[in-house]
Every structure is written in C-alpha cells, then in structure tokens.
Amino acid sequence: MSNDERSIRSAFSGFGGELLGGVQGMANGRIDRAFGQGFDEAANLCVNLVAKTIADLVGKINEGELLTPDEQLLVGKLTVLKAEMERQLHAWEPPAE
C-alpha cells in the first residue's frame, strides 16, 4: 500500500470515526430521553394509584359513610406515603455517567 493510500484510508477512518461518534451520541441522547420519559410515566402512574386510593376513601366520607379504623389508618399512611414519594421524585436526578 502506498503512502497516498494510507493517507486516504487514515483520513476516511478519522472521518468515519467522527461520524460514528456523532451517531452514537445522538442515539445515546434518544435513549436517555426515552428512559427519562419512561421513568416519569412510571413515577406518575405510581403516585396516581396512591392518590386514587386516597380519593376513593375520602369519597366514602363525602357520601356520609364512616371509615373503619383500618381505613382511617390507611388514609393517613397513604397520604404520608404520597407526599414522600412526590418529594423524592421531585428531588431525583439521574445518575451521572
């Protein structure tokens, strides 16, 4: 292989490496965004399930029903749990690479 051929291959290899690096960076960004979006959706789903359970129990009260002692305890614990979940989710940051 001549020096000219080596120079051309080297130049192409460098360009190809830069191009591949750019494509990999774009793909990683999309994966990171998809992960973040999936995390947000899963977190919202969990918080909403807890909120719905609280709302269902409070709805019984609004309809004039008395909650059992166990239901009263459950509303209190779920309310605290929901607040703590929201606090930690708002404070969460993805791990650094």
N, CA, C and O of each residue as an XYZ file, in Angstrom:
388
protein
N       0.850     -1.171      0.000
C       0.000      0.000      0.000
C       0.899      1.239      0.000
O       1.862      1.330      0.762
N       0.564      2.170     -0.860
C       1.364      3.381     -0.983
C       1.050      4.350      0.155
O       0.056      4.208      0.868
N       1.919      5.323      0.298
C       1.698      6.358      1.321
C       0.414      7.128      1.048
O      -0.290      7.502      1.987
N       0.096      7.373     -0.226
C      -1.141      8.084     -0.570
C      -2.362      7.281     -0.139
O      -3.318      7.835      0.404
N      -2.325      5.966     -0.385
C      -3.457      5.111      0.011
C      -3.613      5.105      1.526
O      -4.727      5.155      2.047
N      -2.483      5.044      2.225
C      -2.535      5.065      3.699
C      -3.118      6.390      4.199
O      -3.906      6.411      5.145
N      -2.733      7.471      3.571
C      -3.240      8.791      3.962
C      -4.745      8.879      3.737
O      -5.477      9.395      4.582
N      -5.203      8.374      2.594
C      -6.642      8.401      2.282
C      -7.408      7.540      3.274
O      -8.441      7.955      3.798
N      -6.895      6.332      3.532
C      -7.571      5.440      4.497
C      -7.587      6.065      5.893
O      -8.591      5.983      6.600
N      -6.493      6.680      6.280
C      -6.407      7.309      7.591
C      -7.402      8.463      7.704
O      -8.082      8.618      8.719
N      -7.473      9.260      6.652
C      -8.410     10.389      6.658
C      -9.843      9.884      6.708
O     -10.668     10.417      7.450
N     -10.144      8.842      5.910
C     -11.504      8.297      5.901
C     -11.831      7.672      7.245
O     -12.940      7.818      7.759
N     -10.845      6.968      7.812
C     -11.052      6.334      9.111
C     -11.366      7.383     10.175
O     -12.255      7.183     11.002
N     -10.632      8.512     10.155
C     -10.892      9.580     11.117
C     -12.267     10.182     10.926
O     -12.984     10.433     11.895
N     -12.638     10.418      9.660
C     -13.963     10.962      9.373
C     -15.048      9.972      9.784
O     -16.053     10.352     10.385
N     -14.832      8.689      9.452
C     -15.802      7.652      9.814
C     -15.956      7.527     11.316
O     -17.059      7.333     11.828
N     -14.828      7.643     12.022
C     -14.877      7.579     13.478
C     -15.645      8.743     14.076
O     -16.408      8.577     15.028
N     -15.432      9.934     13.504
C     -16.162     11.120     13.984
C     -17.651     10.977     13.693
O     -18.495     11.302     14.528
N     -17.960     10.485     12.491
C     -19.356     10.300     12.111
C     -20.024      9.275     13.012
O     -21.133      9.489     13.503
N     -19.332      8.153     13.225
C     -19.878      7.111     14.096
C     -20.067      7.649     15.516
O     -21.077      7.369     16.161
N     -19.087      8.425     15.999
C     -19.216      9.008     17.337
C     -20.412      9.935     17.434
O     -21.118      9.948     18.443
N     -20.639     10.715     16.376
C     -21.803     11.610     16.367
C     -23.110     10.845     16.372
O     -24.052     11.208     17.077
N     -23.165      9.783     15.581
C     -24.380      8.959     15.532
C     -24.611      8.283     16.877
O     -25.740      8.230     17.365
N     -23.538      7.767     17.476
C     -23.677      7.136     18.789
C     -24.148      8.145     19.835
O     -24.971      7.817     20.689
N     -23.632      9.360     19.770
C     -24.057     10.401     20.713
C     -25.532     10.726     20.568
O     -26.242     10.897     21.558
N     -25.993     10.810     19.307
C     -27.420     11.075     19.068
C     -28.269      9.921     19.589
O     -29.307     10.139     20.214
N     -27.827      8.693     19.329
C     -28.583      7.519     19.798
C     -28.633      7.488     21.313
O     -29.683      7.216     21.893
N     -27.506      7.764     21.962
C     -27.484      7.776     23.425
C     -28.409      8.856     23.980
O     -29.082      8.636     24.987
N     -28.447     10.022     23.329
C     -29.352     11.085     23.773
C     -30.804     10.658     23.679
O     -31.606     10.943     24.568
N     -31.134      9.972     22.594
C     -32.523      9.492     22.436
C     -32.856      8.444     23.481
O     -33.957      8.439     24.033
N     -31.910      7.559     23.754
C     -32.136      6.525     24.770
C     -32.310      7.179     26.136
O     -33.191      6.796     26.905
N     -31.466      8.170     26.437
C     -31.581      8.872     27.718
C     -32.937      9.564     27.844
O     -33.563      9.509     28.902
N     -33.394     10.215     26.770
C     -34.700     10.892     26.804
C     -35.827      9.872     26.963
O     -36.781     10.105     27.706
N     -35.714      8.740     26.262
C     -36.750      7.700     26.372
C     -36.775      7.130     27.784
O     -37.846      6.884     28.339
N     -35.592      6.918     28.367
C     -35.524      6.420     29.737
C     -36.157      7.421     30.691
O     -36.954      7.048     31.553
N     -35.805      8.682     30.538
C     -36.365      9.728     31.403
C     -37.873      9.814     31.275
O     -38.582      9.939     32.273
N     -38.363      9.747     30.043
C     -39.807      9.808     29.818
C     -40.494      8.588     30.435
O     -41.550      8.717     31.054
N     -39.903      7.417     30.268
C     -40.473      6.204     30.867
C     -40.463      6.268     32.381
O     -41.414      5.841     33.035
N     -39.378      6.807     32.940
C     -39.298      6.961     34.389
C     -40.396      7.888     34.882
O     -41.086      7.578     35.853
N     -40.561      9.023     34.216
C     -41.595      9.978     34.613
C     -42.985      9.359     34.543
O     -43.799      9.546     35.447
N     -43.256      8.621     33.466
C     -44.571      7.998     33.311
C     -44.813      6.953     34.393
O     -45.908      6.884     34.951
N     -43.806      6.142     34.696
C     -43.952      5.126     35.737
C     -44.142      5.771     37.107
O     -44.971      5.322     37.899
N     -43.377      6.817     37.382
C     -43.499      7.510     38.660
C     -44.890      8.128     38.809
O     -45.510      8.026     39.867
N     -45.375      8.769     37.742
C     -46.717      9.364     37.785
C     -47.788      8.299     37.972
O     -48.761      8.513     38.696
N     -47.616      7.168     37.332
C     -48.570      6.075     37.482
C     -48.659      5.639     38.940
O     -49.753      5.463     39.476
N     -47.507      5.465     39.577
C     -47.485      5.036     40.981
C     -48.130      6.062     41.905
O     -48.954      5.715     42.751
N     -47.755      7.318     41.739
C     -48.323      8.374     42.582
C     -49.832      8.471     42.350
O     -50.595      8.640     43.301
N     -50.262      8.367     41.100
C     -51.688      8.460     40.792
C     -52.485      7.298     41.375
O     -53.634      7.482     41.777
N     -51.895      6.107     41.427
C     -52.591      4.971     42.037
C     -52.802      5.199     43.536
O     -53.868      4.896     44.074
N     -51.785      5.730     44.197
C     -51.914      6.041     45.623
C     -52.956      7.150     45.808
O     -53.794      7.074     46.707
N     -52.902      8.177     44.956
C     -53.856      9.290     45.057
C     -55.286      8.809     44.829
O     -56.207      9.277     45.498
N     -55.483      7.882     43.894
C     -56.830      7.363     43.620
C     -57.365      6.595     44.822
O     -58.542      6.709     45.165
N     -56.502      5.816     45.457
C     -56.941      5.066     46.640
C     -57.349      6.024     47.756
O     -58.357      5.809     48.429
N     -56.562      7.081     47.950
C     -56.912      8.095     48.952
C     -58.247      8.736     48.579
O     -59.126      8.881     49.429
N     -58.400      9.116     47.319
C     -59.631      9.780     46.863
C     -60.841      8.873     47.029
O     -61.921      9.340     47.392
N     -60.672      7.585     46.768
C     -61.791      6.646     46.942
C     -62.237      6.577     48.402
O     -63.432      6.538     48.696
N     -61.272      6.563     49.304
C     -61.623      6.511     50.726
C     -62.244      7.823     51.196
O     -63.201      7.818     51.969
N     -61.699      8.948     50.729
C     -62.279     10.245     51.086
C     -63.675     10.368     50.472
O     -64.561     10.987     51.061
N     -63.869      9.788     49.308
C     -65.185      9.793     48.668
C     -66.230      9.106     49.531
O     -67.384      9.532     49.577
N     -65.825      8.046     50.213
C     -66.761      7.376     51.125
C     -67.209      8.324     52.228
O     -68.379      8.346     52.608
N     -66.258      9.109     52.737
C     -66.587     10.074     53.790
C     -67.564     11.114     53.243
O     -68.546     11.463     53.899
N     -67.282     11.608     52.023
C     -68.148     12.620     51.408
C     -69.555     12.097     51.148
O     -70.501     12.879     51.064
N     -69.698     10.789     51.021
C     -71.026     10.183     50.823
C     -71.716      9.893     52.148
O     -72.812      9.334     52.179
N     -71.065     10.279     53.243
C     -71.685     10.117     54.553
C     -71.311      8.835     55.267
O     -71.819      8.563     56.354
N     -70.432      8.044     54.676
C     -70.012      6.806     55.335
C     -68.891      7.100     56.330
O     -68.087      8.012     56.138
N     -68.864      6.327     57.364
C     -67.760      6.411     58.312
C     -66.711      5.385     57.900
O     -67.030      4.251     57.542
N     -65.472      5.808     57.960
C     -64.402      4.863     57.659
C     -64.127      4.002     58.884
O     -64.240      4.449     60.026
N     -63.765      2.761     58.613
C     -63.361      1.888     59.711
C     -62.039      2.402     60.262
O     -61.348      3.175     59.597
N     -61.683      1.983     61.461
C     -60.377      2.392     61.988
C     -59.218      1.998     61.041
O     -58.264      2.760     60.883
N     -59.302      0.847     60.434
C     -58.255      0.428     59.490
C     -58.212      1.349     58.269
O     -57.132      1.692     57.786
N     -59.380      1.746     57.773
C     -59.432      2.652     56.619
C     -58.890      4.032     56.985
O     -58.199      4.668     56.189
N     -59.210      4.491     58.200
C     -58.683      5.778     58.659
C     -57.155      5.743     58.728
O     -56.480      6.681     58.303
N     -56.629      4.658     59.265
C     -55.180      4.494     59.350
C     -54.574      4.443     57.949
O     -53.521      5.029     57.697
N     -55.244      3.743     57.049
C     -54.756      3.619     55.673
C     -54.706      4.981     54.974
O     -53.731      5.285     54.286
N     -55.744      5.797     55.144
C     -55.749      7.132     54.535
C     -54.571      7.950     55.050
O     -53.885      8.618     54.276
N     -54.342      7.894     56.349
C     -53.223      8.641     56.929
C     -51.880      8.167     56.392
O     -51.035      8.981     56.019
N     -51.681      6.857     56.351
C     -50.406      6.320     55.875
C     -50.206      6.585     54.383
O     -49.102      6.916     53.950
N     -51.268      6.440     53.604
C     -51.147      6.690     52.167
C     -50.875      8.161     51.872
O     -50.131      8.481     50.945
N     -51.468      9.049     52.649
C     -51.237     10.481     52.465
C     -49.773     10.823     52.724
O     -49.158     11.579     51.972
N     -49.226     10.261     53.791
C     -47.812     10.490     54.108
C     -46.933      9.851     53.021
O     -45.956     10.455     52.577
N     -47.277      8.646     52.602
C     -46.518      7.961     51.558
C     -46.515      8.754     50.250
O     -45.472      8.906     49.613
N     -47.674      9.250     49.859
C     -47.785     10.022     48.615
C     -46.932     11.284     48.685
O     -46.231     11.619     47.730
N     -46.990     11.976     49.806
C     -46.196     13.203     49.963
C     -44.702     12.891     49.890
O     -43.942     13.637     49.273
N     -44.282     11.801     50.512
C     -42.865     11.435     50.487
C     -42.438     10.992     49.088
O     -41.340     11.327     48.645
N     -43.292     10.244     48.390
C     -42.987      9.841     47.014
C     -42.796     11.077     46.134
O     -41.839     11.162     45.365
N     -43.718     12.029     46.256
C     -43.625     13.246     45.447
C     -42.357     14.035     45.778
O     -41.692     14.555     44.882
N     -42.028     14.120     47.062
C     -40.831     14.854     47.474
C     -39.588     14.215     46.862
O     -38.738     14.903     46.297
N     -39.491     12.887     46.981
C     -38.306     12.210     46.464
C     -38.256     12.221     44.935
O     -37.176     12.324     44.355
N     -39.394     12.117     44.290
C     -39.407     12.147     42.826
C     -39.003     13.517     42.295
O     -38.307     13.610     41.284
N     -39.428     14.566     42.962
C     -39.037     15.920     42.531
C     -37.551     16.166     42.757
O     -36.925     16.925     42.017
N     -36.984     15.523     43.781
C     -35.566     15.703     44.097
C     -34.664     14.756     43.297
O     -33.447     14.944     43.272
N     -35.237     13.752     42.651
C     -34.441     12.730     41.952
C     -33.710     13.307     40.757
O     -34.251     14.098     39.985
N     -32.483     12.892     40.634
C     -31.687     13.244     39.457
C     -31.083     11.958     38.922
O     -30.654     11.102     39.695
N     -31.048     11.818     37.598
C     -30.467     10.588     37.040
C     -28.995     10.463     37.433
O     -28.303     11.465     37.613
N     -28.529      9.224     37.564
C     -27.123      9.041     37.939
C     -26.190      9.597     36.863
O     -26.474      9.514     35.668
N     -25.099     10.151     37.305
C     -24.092     10.673     36.355
C     -23.373      9.501     35.714
O     -23.142      8.465     36.338
N     -23.031      9.693     34.463
C     -22.334      8.610     33.751
C     -20.865      8.660     34.016
O     -20.117      7.828     33.503
